[in-house]
Amino acid sequence: MQPRMNRRAVLASGALAAAGVRAQAPVVLHVAAFPLVDEIARAALPLWRKIHPEVEVRIQTRQYQDHHTAMTTALSTSGNLPDVMVLEASFLGRFSQGAGLEDLSREPFAIGRFQDRMVPFAYQQATNSRGSVVGMPTDIGPGTLLYRKDILERAGVGEDELTRSWDSYVAAGVRIKAKTGAYLIGTVQSIKDILIRSGIKPGEGQYFDKDSNVLVTSDRFVRAFEVAREARSNKLDARTTAWSNEWSEGFKRGTVATEVTGAWMVGQLSNWVAPKTTGLWRAAALPEGSTVSYGGSFYSIPRRSDPTRKALAWEFIQFMTLNRDRQLEAFTQYDAFPALLDAHNAPFFEEPLAFLGGQKARVLWRETARKITAVQVHKQSSFADEVINTELDKVMLNGKRIRTALGDAQRLLEQRAHR
């Protein structure tokens, strides 16, 4: 017969049992992401569980803008911080100016040992002006020119006329419009966006130099506005807003002949925007040899997240970004172009794309990715985007002189540059 246990013994045994339950409870790793990156991460979880069956990964998804708004709030208040956050390239640049993200170049992360495995510009994008590396790149968006081969043939225009220079691109658009009625592009803002990012000199950013001097009256901006105005004066753009219904209809109905965008756009067109146009499109380099990036995703660790899970957070990031199989699965299933160079020698790059009429366009995009130079993001870059777009509208809609518009933008940005 068992002896009777006193109250203290009962409490002690209960405490031991509770401790055992706690010991067996899984560690929860919180990951915050936006659509597609969240799906890529979820698809990898079965393999992650084989490595860490004791770790439960919970992925919180918000729509793109809502996600970045939530991450901005979390970093500024140090509340509701995830262990891992996914950031799009432009937001990473803004956040990198503060002190909210871990510097992954420091121990115990030491990301520098992986630098030569990354597409160079993507690693540079994650490096701020202080030399801190605040994110690990996972996917990139090499720029490309997409065009409707059938429309060009009807107009008697060759691919070389589109790509030789920006002037020849506009001239080709005049012929396309005259002979087919199709617009050259959805909006001239897309032309401006590329040209203000082309030919940036060492030590310069897009809008500001390393000392926060404003650059928007430079020849780079003048030419961007001039080419955009030339296209608009010839009525070559459909004057649609990207991702609007009108914009989508232009692709579906063949009323837009070209688009300058990221390589990922092929997946959007084939799966969602205009799947019935399969085989009619082709890809080429951007006009005049321009090499720019359209977006990209990075994994970061908030500096004030739970320190007991930082090692696991870093291991999860490496699992998603340095594993060739994970990177290729993201590429083949979700059109997420890999930032990992180890993945660039896969046979998948040589496969023809049915949407592009059998063209092996991934080889072109791989070459482009290695030529892109990172552009440092200033803390006022988002505001500068708005200012320049507003002044472009004034030039296009009200006939404002280009140098006057850029001069006004310069003065406004100088007031904000050092805030």
N, C-alpha and C positions, 0 to 999 in steps of 0.2 A: 504494500500500500504506500502511495506517495505521501510524504509529509506535507502538511499544510504550508503554503507559502505566505509570508507576511506581505503587507502592502508595499513596502520598499522593494522587495524582490520582484513583485509583480510589475511595478513601474519600471524597474531596471530592465526586466526581460522585454517589456514593451518598447522601451527606448532602443534596445539592441535590434529588435525586429524592424522598427521604423528605419533605423540606420541601414539595415540590409536592403529594404525596399528602395531607399534613396540611392544606394550604391548600384542597384540594378536598373534604376531609371535611366533612360537614354539621355545623352547630351543633345540639346537642340541647337542647331546652327541656323540663324535667321539670315536669309538672302533676299534682298529687295531688287526687283528687276522690272523691266518694261517688256511689252510683247515681242515675241520671237526669241529674245534672249532667255526669257523665262521658260519657253518651251524647250529650248536647247538644253538648259540646265536640268529640267525635269526628265528629259530623255536619258540623261546620263546618270540619274540617281540609282537605278538598279546596280550598275557597276560600282558606284560609290559605296553602296551598302555592303558589297562583298569585301571591300577594303575596311570599312568602318561600320560594322553592324550595330555598334553601340551609339552611333551618331544619327540623329534624325535631322534631315535638312528640310526646313520649311521655307518655301519660296512665296514671297508676297508680291503680287502683280498689281500694278496700276497702269493706266494708259500713259503714253509717253510723257505728255506735259504734266499730268497729275503726279506721276512718279518723281519727276525732277523737282517739282514744287515741294513735294513731301520731303525729299532728300535735302533741299535747301533749308527747310524748317528744322529738320532733325539735326543738321550740322550746326545751325546757328543757336539752337536751344539745348543741344546735347540730350534731347529727349527722344525716345522711341528709335534709337539708333539700331540698325541691323548690324550683324557681324560682317556682312559683305554687301556692298552696294554696287550695282552696275550703273555706269554713267556713259552717256553719249559724248562724243569727242568735244563738242562745243561747250557742254556743261562741265566736263572735266577741266577744260582750260579755265573756266571762270572759278571753279571751286579750288583749283590749284593755287590761286593767288592768296588764299587764306591759310589757316593752320588747322583745318578740320579733318584733313586726311593724313593717314600715316605716310611717312617718307619711306617708301619701300627700298630705297637704296641703302638704308641703314640696317644693321643687325637687329633682330635675327633674320630679316627678310633677305637682304643682300641680293636684290634683283639684278644688279649689274652682272652677275655671273651668267645670266640668261640673255643678255643684250644681243649677242651675236646670233641668237636663234629667232629674233624678232625682225619683221620688216622694219628697216631703219627709221622711216618717218614716223611710224606708229609709236615706237619707243620714245622718239624725240617729242612727240605730241604730249606724252605723259610727263615730261620733264619741265618743271617751271623755271623761272628766271633765277631762282636761288640754287638750282641744281638738284632739287628734290624730285624724286620720281613718285608720283601719287596714284598711278594706276598701272595695271598689267593689261596690255592690249589683247583682245580676243578676236575681233573681226574688223575689217577695213572696207572702205568703199572707193576703189580706184575709179577715177573719172573716165567717161567714155562718151562718144557721140553715137547715138542710135539713129538710124534712118530707114525710111521705107524704100526698099529697092524698087518696087513697082512704080512708085510715084516718080522717083528719079529717072527711071527708064522712059516714062511717058514724057518727061520734061527734057530728055536728052542731056541730063546732067550726070557727070561721073563722080565717084567718091572723092577723087583727088581735088575736085573743085570745092568740095565741102571742107576739106582738111588743110589745103595749102596755106591759107591765111584766113584771118577773120574778115578781111575785105572780100576775099573770094567766096567765103561762106555766105556773106550777105548778097553778093552778086548772083550766086547760084540760087539764092532764095527768090530773087527778083524773077529769074527765069522760071522757077518752079511755080510761082504764083501766077505768072502770065499764061503758062501753058496748061496747068492743071487746076488752078484755083485753090490749091492747098497752101496753108500757111507754112512758113519755114519753121516756126517754133511757137510754143504756147505763150510765152511771155518774154519780152526783151530783158527783164530783170535777170533771167538765167544767164544771158550773155554778159551782163555787167558783173554778176557774181563771180564768173570765171576770170574775167580780165583784171579785176582788182586783186585777185590772188595770184596772178601770173607775173613772173619777173621780179619777185620780191628780193631785195638785196640782203646780204648778210647783215645781221644786226637790226633788221627791220621786222616789224610785224605787219599785219594787214592794214591796220589803221594808225598804229603808233610804233615808234622805234623803242629801243631798249631803255631810253631815258624819258619815255612818255611824251615825246614830241609828236605832234599830229602830222600825218602824212597825206591827208586827203586832197590836197591841191597839187599833188605830184602828177607827172605825165601819165603814170599808171591809171589814175582815176579819170583824168581828162579823156584818155583814149577809151576807157570803158564806157563812159557816158556818150562819147561820139559814136562809137560803133552801135550802141543800143539805140541812139537817136536815129541813125541812118536806117536801121531795120524798121523802126516804128514809122519813120517818114515814108517808107515804101510799103507800109501796111503789111509787113511780113509776120507779125505776131498776132495770135488769136486773142490776146489780151485776157487770158484766163488765169485763174489762181490755181497753183499746184494743188492737186488732190481734190479739187472741186468736181462736181458732176459735169460741168462744161468741159473741164480739162480732160476728164476721162472719156467723154464722148468724142473729143478730137482724135484720140487714139483708136477708138472703136470704129469710127466712120471714115478714117483715112483723110481727115481734113487738116492734119498736122504731119509734116514730112519728116521732121527731125526732133530730137530731144538731146540736150546735154545734161548728163546725170551720172549717178554712180552705177557701177556694174550690177549692183543688186536690183536695179530697175527691171532688168530682163525677167527676173522671177516675178516681180509685181505685175508686169504686163502679161506674162504667160499664164499666171495663176488667177489673176483677179481683174486687172484693168481691161485687157483686150485679148483674151485667149483665142478668139476666132481669127486673129491676125497672124497666127502661127505660120512661119515660113516666109513672111513678107518683110521682116526686119533684118537688118545687118548692123554690125558694130564696127566702129573705126576709132582711131585716136582722135582726140579733141583737136580742133583747128589750131594751126600754127605751133604744133608740138606742145601745147599747154598740158601740164601734168598737175592735176589737183585731186584732192580727196573729197569725197562726199560722205561725211559721217564716219562712223566706227564706234565700237563699244569697248569699254574698259571695266575691269574689276578693281574696286578699291576697298580699303579698310578704313572705317572712321577711327580717328585717333582716340576718341573717348568711348569706343565700344568696349564691351566686357573684356578685360585683359585675359581672363581665364580661357577665352575661346579664340584668341588671336592666332595661335599656332594652327588650330584647326581651320580657321578662316583662310589662312595663307596656303594651307595644304589643299583646300578645296579650289582656290584660285589656280594653283599650279595644275591641278587635275583637269580643269576646264581649258587651260590655255597652253600648256606645255605637252599635252598628250596628243600625239599625231592622230590617233584614231578618233578622239573627241572632236578635234578641229575638222577633220574630213567629214565626219558625220554631220556636223553643223553646216558644212558647205554643200554636201550632196543632198541633204534633206531640207535645208532652210535657206539656201543661197547666201550663207554668211561667209564671205570671202576670208580665208584664214590669215591671221596676223603671224602665225607660226611658219617660219621658212621651211621647217622639216616637212610640212604638208605640201609644199609647192612642187615637189617632184613626183607627185602621185599621178598615175595614168589618167585620172579623172580630168586633169587639165587638158588632155589631148582629145577628149571625147567631143564629138560634134554636138551642137545645140540645135535641136529641132526648131525651136522658136526662131532661131537666126538662120534658117535654111541650111542647117548642117555646118555652119561656120564653127571653127574651133576658137572661139573668141576668148576663152579663159587664158590662152597663151598670151594674147595681146594684153589682157588686164594684168597678168603676172608681170609682164615687162614694164607696164605703166607703174605698177605699185612700187617697183624698185627705183623709179626715177623721181618719185614725189618727194618734195622737201617739206618738212613740217613748218607750219606757221604758228609762231607763239601767239597765244591768246592773251589780250590785255583785260584787266578787270572791267574796263568800260567798253569792251568789244560789242556786247549785246546792245548797248545804247547806241554805239556807232552804227551798227546795222540799221537801226530804226531811222537815225538821222540821214544816212546816205540814201536809203530807200525813199524817204520823204522828199528829199531834194531831187531824186531821179523822177519821181512823179511830177514834181513842179516843172521840170524840164520837158517831160513828155506831154503833160496835159495843159500847161499854161505857157509854154514857150520860154521859160526862164533861161537865161544864158548859162551855159555850162560852167564857166569860170566863176560867175556870180554865185551860182548854186553851191559849188564846192567851197568857195570862200566863206559863205554863210555857215556851211557845215563845219569848216575849220574853226571858226570863231566859237561856235557852240561847243565843239568837242574840247577846245582848249580850256574852257571853263570847268570841264569835268575830268580832264586827264589825270590830275593828281589827287582826286578825292579818294 
